[in-house]
């Protein structure tokens, strides 16, 4: 039907999770701020944005989803693992999900290679790309990868975004994206890429 879907669900008690779709939204978010304010929910501090930006399968055929979880203070990389029945894989992270609490920023792409989940994103409030590595079975950070499972690659400019990730035959990770103002002279987008070794 026309208009908001499931608007009545906004009256649920605090702490419950809902999915709310606004058919006419062009903002990129599914939450209509005005309607949240009208029912007493702060659209900034009272709402978190969660989503997935890439999908992959591990050697066991489980679906590995990567993206982010946004709260009122910062964004965090997130990875979820689902088996062929649609259930969360309980042995992966915290009941099927891993939130990288020390990393501020979303994972924009990921790979599952030889038992490791490799992720790339852009750390919030910092210029550059952030690479992370998790054990594909347990979800634990791979301690031998960079600094306890993560590598920051600084880049010039600001508003950096890493969009795609791949691995070459030598095992090195490559990421490509952009950075605004990377030429130091304007606000124009500049192509950016980085290479890190997986060991």
C-alpha positions, 0 to 999 in steps of 0.5 A, spaced: 500 500 500 502 507 499 505 510 505 509 508 510 509 500 512 509 498 519 508 505 522 504 501 528 511 498 530 514 504 532 509 503 538 513 497 541 516 498 547 524 500 548 529 495 546 525 491 541 528 491 534 524 493 528 525 493 521 521 500 518 521 501 511 518 508 508 516 507 501 518 514 499 524 515 502 530 517 498 535 519 503 538 512 503 535 510 510 529 506 511 527 510 518 523 517 517 526 521 522 520 526 523 515 520 525 520 517 530 521 524 533 513 524 533 513 518 537 519 520 542 525 516 539 531 520 538 533 519 530 540 520 532 541 517 539 536 512 539 537 509 533 543 504 530 544 503 523 546 496 521 547 493 514 551 488 510 555 491 504 558 484 501 557 477 501 562 471 501 562 463 502 567 459 506 569 452 505 564 449 508 558 453 504 556 457 510 554 464 508 559 470 511 556 477 511 560 483 512 558 490 513 557 494 519 553 496 526 552 504 527 551 506 534 550 514 536 557 514 537 561 510 532 561 505 526 563 498 527 565 493 522 561 487 523 561 480 520 555 475 521 556 467 519 549 463 517 549 456 515 545 453 509 538 452 514 539 460 515 541 459 522 547 463 525 553 459 526 554 459 534 561 457 534 563 463 530 564 470 534 558 471 539 553 466 537 554 467 529 556 475 529 563 478 530 563 486 532 570 489 531 569 494 537 576 497 536 575 499 529 571 505 527 568 504 520 564 499 516 567 493 512 565 495 505 568 488 502 571 482 504 574 475 502 574 468 505 581 465 503 584 459 506 580 459 512 581 467 513 576 472 513 579 478 510 575 485 510 577 492 508 574 499 510 575 506 511 576 508 519 571 513 521 575 520 522 581 517 519 584 518 512 586 511 509 584 504 509 583 499 514 584 491 513 582 486 518 583 478 518 579 474 522 579 466 523 573 463 518 571 458 523 572 462 530 571 469 528 577 471 532 582 476 530 588 473 526 594 475 531 599 474 526 596 479 521 598 486 522 597 489 529 593 484 532 589 482 526 588 489 523 592 494 518 591 501 517 594 504 511 594 512 511 592 516 505 592 523 503 585 527 503 579 526 507 573 522 506 576 516 504 572 510 502 575 503 500 570 499 495 573 493 493 578 487 495 582 482 492 588 477 493 593 476 488 597 469 487 603 471 492 597 472 497 598 480 498 591 484 499 589 489 494 584 494 495 581 500 491 577 506 492 577 513 493 579 519 497 577 526 497 582 532 496 587 527 495 591 531 490 592 536 496 589 542 491 582 541 491 576 537 493 575 532 487 575 525 488 582 521 487 583 514 485 586 510 491 589 503 492 593 500 497 597 493 498 598 489 504 601 482 505 597 477 508 602 475 513 
